Structure formats: C-alpha cells, structure tokens
Amino acid sequence: MDVMHQVGRTAAQEIYISWDTAVKNATERYEIVIERYKNGAYPAHRKPMDVVFGAHGELMEDLGQLLELRDQARKRFKDRWE
C-alpha cells in the first residue's frame, strides 16, 4: 500500500467527524466571519476588474430603464393613434 493511501485511511479512522458536526462547525465559523466583516474587521480590497464589473452593472441598469421608457413611449403613441 502506498504511503498516501495509508495516510488517508489512518486519517479517516482517527479524525472522523460526522457530517452534522462538520456543518455545525462551518456554520459557526461563517457567522464569526460575517460578523467581523460587518464590523469592518477586514480591510477593503479591490480587484482590477471591479471597475469593469461595476460599469457593466450600471450599464445593464441603464439599459433596463431605457427599455422601460421605450415601451412606455410605444404604448403612449399606440394609444393616441387608436
């Protein structure tokens, strides 16, 4: 048996925790991380693509508004000529 296989087998036998325990531990840890984030414990960080994604989001919102205006104008025009 190769060494890594033996290490894996031993770890599974010696340090096993149930799925429920693992989920409980992860949930508790995420609650701590979220609370720290809300309290400003983590420094703000920006990635180079954040500007691009932000601009893309704004563009999508503006296009959505433009389509709504177009639909309203079509309806008003149609209502006037019927």
C-alpha positions as CSV (number, residue, x, y, z in Angstrom):
1,M,0.0,0.0,0.0
2,D,1.5,3.4,-0.9
3,V,2.2,5.9,1.8
4,M,-0.5,8.4,0.8
5,H,-3.2,5.8,0.7
6,Q,-2.2,4.7,4.2
7,V,-2.2,8.3,5.5
8,G,-5.7,8.8,4.1
9,R,-7.0,5.6,5.6
10,T,-5.5,6.4,9.0
11,A,-6.8,10.0,8.9
12,A,-10.3,8.7,8.1
13,Q,-10.2,6.3,11.0
14,E,-8.6,8.6,13.6
15,I,-10.0,12.1,12.9
16,Y,-13.5,11.4,11.6
17,I,-16.3,13.8,12.4
18,S,-19.9,13.5,11.4
19,W,-21.4,15.5,8.6
20,D,-23.7,17.2,11.1
21,T,-20.8,18.2,13.2
22,A,-18.8,19.5,10.2
23,V,-21.8,21.6,9.0
24,K,-22.4,23.0,12.6
25,N,-18.7,23.9,12.8
26,A,-18.7,25.6,9.4
27,T,-21.9,27.5,10.2
28,E,-20.5,28.8,13.4
29,R,-17.3,29.9,11.7
30,Y,-19.2,31.7,8.9
31,E,-21.2,33.5,11.5
32,I,-18.0,34.8,13.0
33,V,-16.6,35.8,9.6
34,I,-19.8,37.6,8.7
35,E,-19.9,39.5,12.0
36,R,-16.3,40.6,11.6
37,Y,-17.0,41.7,8.1
38,K,-20.0,43.8,9.2
39,N,-17.9,45.3,11.9
40,G,-15.2,46.4,9.5
41,A,-12.5,44.0,10.7
42,Y,-11.4,43.1,7.2
43,P,-9.8,45.8,5.0
44,A,-11.5,46.9,1.9
45,H,-9.9,45.3,-1.2
46,R,-10.5,46.0,-4.8
47,K,-9.6,43.8,-7.7
48,P,-8.6,45.3,-11.1
49,M,-11.8,44.0,-12.7
50,D,-14.1,45.6,-10.1
51,V,-14.3,48.8,-12.1
52,V,-15.3,46.9,-15.2
53,F,-17.9,44.8,-13.4
54,G,-19.3,47.9,-11.7
55,A,-19.6,49.8,-15.0
56,H,-21.2,46.7,-16.6
57,G,-23.8,46.6,-13.8
58,E,-24.6,50.3,-14.2
59,L,-24.9,49.9,-18.0
60,M,-27.3,47.0,-17.5
61,E,-29.4,49.0,-15.1
62,D,-29.5,52.0,-17.6
63,L,-30.4,49.8,-20.5
64,G,-33.2,48.3,-18.5
65,Q,-34.5,51.8,-17.8
66,L,-34.2,52.7,-21.4
67,L,-36.2,49.7,-22.5
68,E,-38.9,50.6,-20.0
69,L,-39.0,54.1,-21.4
70,R,-39.2,52.7,-24.9
71,D,-42.1,50.5,-24.0
72,Q,-43.9,53.4,-22.3
73,A,-43.4,55.6,-25.4
74,R,-44.7,52.9,-27.7
75,K,-47.8,52.5,-25.6
76,R,-48.5,56.2,-25.5
77,F,-48.0,56.5,-29.2
78,K,-50.3,53.5,-29.9
79,D,-53.0,54.8,-27.5
80,R,-53.0,58.2,-29.3
81,W,-53.5,56.7,-32.8
82,E,-56.1,54.1,-32.0
